[in-house]
Amino acid sequence: MIEILPESSGHVVGFLISGKLMHADYQTFVPLLEKHIQEHGSVRVMAVFHDFAGLEARALWDEMKFDTKHCRDVERCAIVGE
C-alpha cells in the first residue's frame, strides 16, 4: 500500500509504504507523482517504509519504468525505514 503523507507540500512529496507493493499500487502512485512533477518541474520525495513486505514482479517492473522515465525529475529522494 502507498499513501501520500499529509505533510506533503509543493515540490516535496512524502509517501508511507507498507505491506507488499502490487501493480495496482503503482496504478495510483505513478499518476499522482507525475502530476506533482508536471506542476513543479522536479520533486523531492520522501518514502517512509513501515512493515514493508517487498514487491510483486509486476510492481518491480512498474518501478523500473518510472525510474527510467523520470530519473531527472526527482531532485532528491530520502528513504526512511525500520
N, C-alpha and C positions, 0 to 999 in steps of 0.2 A: 504494500500500500504506500502511496506517495500522497502527502498532503502539504499544501503551502502553509508556511508559518505566518501567523498574523502580524508579526513584526516586519514582514517584507514591505519595502517602500522604494519607489523609484527604480533605479537600476540594480538595487540589491534585493535578491530573492532567496528566501530560505525555504527548505523543504524538510519534512520529517519523513523518514523512510523506515518502514518496518515490515516484518513478515517476509514472505517470498515475493519478489517482484515478478509480475506477469506481463505479457504483451498488452493486456487491457490497461494496466497502469500507465504504460507509455503512450497509449492512445489518448489519455487525458493529460499527462505530464508534458509531452512534447509540444502540442499546440499552445499550452499555457506559457511555456518558456519561450517559444518562438514569438509569441505576442509581446512579451517583455523586450526581447531583442529588437523587434520591429519598432517599438516605441522609443527605446533608449539607445539603439545602436550597438551597445555591448552591455553585458550584465556581469555582476559579481554574484556568485552562487555559494550558498552555504547548505550543505547536506548533513543533516543530523540522523545518524543511524541508531535505531533502538530495536532490539530483538530482531535483528536482520537475519534472514534465513537463506540468502542467496537469490539467484535469478534463474528463471527458466531459460532454455536455449533461445527461444524466440525473443525474449526480453533482452538478452545479451546482444542479439543481432540489432534490435532497435537502438540500444545504447551505442553500438559501434557506428551505426548510420548517423545518429545525431551528432556524435563526436566528430566524425569526418566532415559533416556538412557545416558545423558551427564552431570548429576549433578556434577560429579567430574572433568569434563573437562573445566568448566567455573571457572576460578580463582577468578575473581571479576566481579560484574555487577553493573553498575550505571544506574539509571533511571531518566531522566530529563523530566519534563512536565509542563504543564500550571497549 
